[in-house]
Amino acid sequence: MTAGTGRSAAANGEADAAAPVRAMPEGVRLHLGSELKVFYATVLAEAPPTALLDLIARLEVHPPAAADFRAGLLDALPGLRAFALSLAVAPNAADDLVQETLLKAWANRHRFEPGSNLKAWLCTILRNQFYTECRKRKREVEDADGAFAAKVVAPAAQEASSDLRRVWQHLGKLPPAQREALVLVAAQGMTYEAAAALIGCQVGTMKSRVSRARAFLVGSLGMEARGATAA
């Protein structure tokens, strides 16, 4: 791939209003979805890093309402870390992102409305933190040529599975906006409407991002040929 082609692919990460992606066979889409769900379940099954658990344990729990909020943070931690991985890709960077999110959430817990969706609130803080850091670094976080993804260490729970490592590597080549959209819809099973509300974009934009991410992974993982054979 030439440098020019790589730049074009990265730029297309946000070209949500461009021509629609060709519809893929149902069998191929379902196969990709099953692999992504296995990937996401594997990440969720990982024990959260001790440093993050210790951070939550050190939070003060007075008054009693603070104890409930801390318990909510602990319950949300696996899903929050999985979401961070879908954005940052590198586990160390994802853990730093989760730590910043937990600290900001704790400092602003008085702004959280009890009874509302804590996970969605935390994910909003996390993705805002991620894109703020990207702007501060003033560098491209998209990596269509895979130079960054090639250096990424997969989460420990995936080391035993070559298939999961392949999915992980190719996910890392997607622009962050497409990657998070695909993880929310295809791996977590959120509706397009719910995912769009969480991210703060139009439903059509969410559908476009998921469609483009699926098309890229199907091509890069060689699923289209397998799906045609299976059909």
N, C-alpha and C positions, 0 to 999 in steps of 0.2 A: 504493500500500500504506500503510495506517495504521501509526502507531507501535506500536499494540497488536498488529497482525498481525505486524510485524517482530520484536517481542520473542518472540511465540509461535513463530515460525519458528526463531529462534536457540535458544530453549529446547529445541526439538524435536531439536536436534543431538545431544543426549545421551539422548533418550527412546527408547532402544534396545529397551525392553520393550513399546513401544506396539503398536497393531494393525499387522499386516504390510502392506507396501506391495503394491499390485496388481501382479501379474506383467505384464511388458511383452512385446510381440512379440519373437520371436527375432531377426528382421531388424533391429529398432530397437536391440536390445542389442548386436548385432554391429557395427552402424554406429558406435554410440557408442564401443565398444571400439577400433575401428580408428582413430578420431580421437584417442582418448587415447593410443594407442600411438605415433602419429605425433608428437603433442605431446611425449611423454616422450623419444622418440628425438631430437627436435630439441634438447631441453634437454641431453641427454647429449652431443650432438655439439658443443656449445659449448665453446670452449677455457676451462678454468678461469681465473678472474681471476688476474692476475700476482701480486697481493698474497698469495693463498693458496699459489701455487706457490713464491713466495719464502719464505714462512713455513716450509714443509716443507723447503726447501733449507737453511735456517739451522739446522735441528735437528741436534744433535750425534749422531754415528754410532758412538760407541765405548761398549761393546764391539761386535763384529760383529753380535750379535743385534739391537742397536739399528738397524743399517743395514737389516736385513730388515724390521723394524717400520716404518721410515720408507718403505721401498719399498711396503709394503702400504698405507700411508696415501695415497701418491701414486696407486696403482692404484684405490683406493676413492673418490678425490676426486670424479670426475664423478657417480657414483651418489649420493654423500653430499650433494652440492650439489643434485641434483634432488630428493632427499627433503626437504632444507631448504626448497626452494621450495614444495613441496607443503604445508608447514606455515606458513611465514612469508609466502608469496606475493610480497612485495616483494623484488627481487633483492638490494638493499643489506642488508636485514635478514637474508636468507638467508645471505649471505656472512659477516656478523658471527656468525651462529649456527654456521656451519661453522668459522670461526676459533676460536671458543671450544671447539668440540668437539675440534678437532685439538690444541689446547693441553692440554685435560683428558685426552685419550687419551694424549698423550705423557707427561704427568706421572704417569699411572697405568698405563703400559705393563707394569709388573711384575705387574699384576693380570690381564693378558690371557693366556689359555692358548693357547700355540702350537698350531696345527693346528685350532683352532676357528674359527668364522665371524667374521672381523674386521669385515666389513661390518655384520652384525647387531649386534655389540658397539658399533660406532661410531654406528649409528642409534639405539640405546638411549640412549647418552650425549646425542646431539643432541636427541631428543624430550624427554628429561628436562630439558635445558637450556631448551628452548623453553617448556615449561609452567612451569618455575620462573620464567622471566622474565615470563610472563603473570601469574602470581600476584603478583609483585613490583609490577608496574604497576597491579594491581587494576583492570583494565579488561576489557571484553568483547573477545575476539578474534574472535568470530563476527560476521558482518556481513551478515545476511540481506537488508538493504536495499541493499547494494552501495555504500555511501558510501565505505568504505575501498578496495574493489576498483576504484572509478572513478579513484582517484588512483595506482593501482599502474602502474609501468612494466613492460611485458613484457620478458622476456629478449631480448637483441639478436638472437638467431638467429630469433626469431619475427616480426620487424618486417616481413618480406616477405610474410607470409601472413595475410590477413584472417581465414581460417577458424581458424587457430591463435590469433590474438588473441581471437577470440570465445570459444573454449574456455577460454583463460587467464582472461578476465574473469569468466566464469561459474564457473569453479573457485574464484576468489577470493571468491565469495559463499557458498560452503559453509562450515559450521562446520569447524574444523581436524580434528576427529576423523573426520568423514565424508570430508574431502578426502584425508587421509593413507591412509585405508582404500581409497578408490577408486584412488588412484595405485598403491598396493602391489599390489592385485589386478588391476585392469583395465589399468593401464599397464605395470607391471613384470612382470605375469604370475605373481605368487606365488599359491600355493594359499591358501584361506581359513585352513587350519590353520597354515601357515607365517606368514602375516600376523598371525594372532591371537597366535602364540607371540612374534613380534617385538614387538608392541605390548603384550602382557601382558593380553589380554582373552579372554573366552570366544569360541569359534568362532561361536556364534549371534549374539553381539554384533557380530562382524566382518561377518557376512552381512547383518545388519540395517543397519549403517552403509553398506555398499556399495550395498545395495538402495535406500536412501533417497537417497543421493548420485546414483545413476543416474537415479532418478525425477525428481529436481530438474533435472538437466542435460537430460534428454530433453524436459521441459516447457519449460525456459527457452531451449533451443536450437531448439525447434520441430521436433524429430526425429520425434515421434509421427505427425504428419500425413504427413511424407515417407515414413516406414516403411510406413504404411497404403497410400499410393499405390503404393510399390514392390511391395508384396505383391500 
